[in-house]
């Protein structure tokens, strides 16, 4: 089944004091480039956020209004995939531990369970809603009419998901300067 991807690369980064999180460097690559590497198998990638220079062809879009939350960003990404069907990987650009292997495991888990709408990474007992692979039709059908500032659980909580346990550091994101320092200590440039 065809795999596409939506990478969320916007947001306010309030816990990072407003710094451009997707542009932060880790191991010589931006956090956005780490996310793009994780979806290398996708035939089409939509990045929701301000345009940047990246290493592969992507489509760009923004949520309306800008800064109205991850669900609005996801809605904008899905709107850019209106002519596409199949599977969509949904990733936040602040999880450098998510790799192409992570996305492959999510795809495999989804294909192994009949009737499931998606496969989501689970880390520390919590579903990582922005690290998953979904059936596009199910995700589109679950999207509410009003997206701005709505919680992700409003959509994902009603879907039948396969839980995929995180390995190593897959479920850890970069939300604070301390998170970034810990990642850099583990992966020096």
C-alpha positions as CSV (number, residue, x, y, z in Angstrom):
1,X,0.0,0.0,0.0
2,X,1.3,3.5,-0.9
3,X,2.9,5.4,2.0
4,X,2.8,9.2,2.3
5,X,3.8,11.3,5.2
6,X,2.8,14.5,7.1
7,X,5.6,16.0,9.2
8,X,4.5,18.6,11.7
9,X,7.3,21.3,11.8
10,X,5.6,24.4,13.2
11,X,4.4,25.3,16.6
12,X,5.4,27.9,19.1
13,X,8.2,26.0,20.9
14,X,7.2,27.8,24.1
15,X,9.2,25.4,26.3
16,X,12.3,26.0,24.1
17,X,11.9,29.8,24.6
18,X,10.4,30.2,21.1
19,X,13.5,28.9,19.2
20,X,12.9,27.2,15.8
21,X,12.9,23.6,17.0
22,X,12.8,21.9,13.6
23,X,15.9,23.9,12.7
24,X,18.0,22.8,15.7
25,X,21.0,20.7,14.8
26,X,21.6,17.3,16.3
27,X,24.4,15.1,14.9
28,X,25.0,17.5,12.1
29,X,21.4,17.4,10.8
30,X,18.4,19.5,11.7
31,X,15.6,17.9,13.7
32,X,13.4,18.3,10.5
33,X,16.0,16.4,8.5
34,X,15.9,13.6,11.1
35,X,12.1,13.4,10.6
36,X,12.5,13.4,6.8
37,X,15.0,10.6,7.0
38,X,12.5,8.6,9.0
39,X,9.9,8.9,6.2
40,X,12.4,8.1,3.4
41,X,10.1,5.4,2.1
42,X,7.2,7.8,1.6
43,X,6.3,8.6,-2.0
44,X,5.1,12.1,-1.0
45,X,5.9,14.1,2.1
46,X,4.0,17.2,3.2
47,X,5.7,19.4,5.8
48,X,3.4,21.6,7.8
49,X,5.5,24.6,8.9
50,X,7.5,27.5,7.6
51,X,9.5,26.7,4.4
52,X,13.1,25.8,4.9
53,X,15.9,24.3,2.8
54,X,15.7,20.5,3.0
55,X,17.5,17.6,1.4
56,X,14.6,16.0,-0.4
57,X,11.6,17.2,-2.4
58,X,8.6,18.0,-0.1
59,X,5.4,19.9,-0.3
60,X,4.9,22.8,2.2
61,X,1.7,24.0,3.8
62,X,0.6,25.8,7.0
63,X,-2.3,25.4,9.3
64,X,-4.9,28.2,9.4
65,X,-4.6,30.2,11.5
66,X,-0.8,29.7,12.0
67,X,-0.1,28.5,15.5
68,X,-3.6,26.9,16.0
69,X,-2.2,23.6,17.2
70,X,-1.1,20.2,16.1
71,X,-4.6,19.0,15.0
72,X,-5.0,22.0,12.8
73,X,-1.5,21.3,11.4
74,X,-2.5,17.7,10.7
75,X,-5.7,18.9,9.0
76,X,-3.6,21.1,6.7
77,X,-1.3,18.2,5.9
78,X,-4.2,15.9,5.1
79,X,-5.8,18.5,2.9
80,X,-2.5,18.5,0.9
81,X,-3.0,14.8,0.4
82,X,-6.6,15.1,-0.9
83,X,-5.8,13.2,-4.2
84,X,-4.0,10.3,-2.3
85,X,-5.2,7.2,-0.6
86,X,-3.4,4.5,1.3
87,X,-1.3,5.0,4.4
88,X,0.1,8.2,6.0
89,X,3.0,8.4,8.5
90,X,2.4,11.3,10.9
91,X,5.5,12.6,12.7
92,X,6.4,15.5,14.8
93,X,9.7,17.0,13.8
94,X,11.0,17.1,17.3
95,X,11.6,13.3,17.8
96,X,15.1,12.6,16.5
97,X,15.0,9.0,17.8
98,X,12.3,8.1,15.3
99,X,13.9,6.4,12.3
100,X,13.0,4.7,9.1
101,X,13.0,1.4,11.1
102,X,10.4,2.9,13.5
103,X,8.2,3.8,10.5
104,X,8.7,0.3,9.0
105,X,7.7,-1.3,12.3
106,X,4.6,0.9,12.5
107,X,3.6,-0.1,8.9
108,X,4.1,-3.8,9.6
109,X,2.1,-3.6,12.8
110,X,-0.8,-1.9,11.0
111,X,-0.8,-4.5,8.2
112,X,-0.7,-7.3,10.8
113,X,-4.0,-6.4,12.5
114,X,-7.2,-6.5,10.5
115,X,-9.7,-3.7,11.2
116,X,-7.1,-1.3,12.7
117,X,-7.1,2.4,11.7
118,X,-3.5,3.0,12.7
119,X,-0.4,2.0,14.5
120,X,1.0,4.3,17.1
121,X,4.3,4.3,19.0
122,X,3.9,3.9,22.8
123,X,6.7,5.2,25.1
124,X,6.6,5.1,28.9
125,X,3.0,3.8,28.8
126,X,1.8,6.8,26.7
127,X,0.6,6.8,23.1
128,X,2.7,9.1,21.0
129,X,-0.1,10.3,18.8
130,X,2.3,12.2,16.5
131,X,4.4,9.1,15.8
132,X,2.1,6.8,13.9
133,X,1.1,5.3,10.6
134,X,-2.6,5.6,9.7
135,X,-5.1,4.6,7.1
136,X,-5.8,7.9,5.3
137,X,-9.5,7.1,4.9
138,X,-10.0,6.5,8.7
139,X,-8.0,9.5,9.7
140,X,-9.9,11.8,7.3
141,X,-13.2,10.4,8.5
142,X,-12.2,11.1,12.2
143,X,-11.2,14.7,11.6
144,X,-13.6,17.1,13.3
145,X,-15.0,20.2,11.5
146,X,-13.3,22.6,13.9
147,X,-9.6,21.9,14.2
148,X,-8.1,25.1,15.8
149,X,-6.8,24.4,19.3
150,X,-8.7,21.0,19.5
151,X,-6.9,18.2,21.3
152,X,-5.3,15.4,19.3
153,X,-7.2,12.9,21.5
154,X,-10.4,14.3,19.9
155,X,-9.4,12.5,16.7
156,X,-7.0,9.7,17.6
157,X,-8.9,8.6,20.8
158,X,-11.8,7.3,18.8
159,X,-9.7,5.2,16.3
160,X,-8.8,1.6,16.7
161,X,-5.0,1.6,17.0
162,X,-2.3,-1.0,17.3
163,X,0.2,-0.1,20.0
164,X,3.9,-0.5,19.0
165,X,6.4,-0.3,21.9
166,X,9.1,2.2,21.5
167,X,12.7,1.0,21.6
168,X,15.8,2.8,22.8
169,X,15.0,6.5,22.5
170,X,12.3,6.6,19.9
171,X,9.6,8.1,22.1
172,X,11.8,10.9,23.5
173,X,11.3,14.3,22.0
174,X,13.1,17.6,22.2
175,X,10.8,20.0,24.1
176,X,13.2,21.9,26.4
177,X,16.8,23.1,26.3
178,X,17.6,20.2,28.8
179,X,16.1,17.7,26.3
180,X,18.4,19.1,23.6
181,X,21.4,19.0,25.8
182,X,20.8,15.3,26.7
183,X,20.4,14.4,23.0
184,X,23.6,16.3,22.1
185,X,25.5,14.6,25.0
186,X,24.4,11.2,23.6
187,X,25.0,12.1,20.0
188,X,27.8,14.8,19.7
189,X,28.2,16.5,16.3
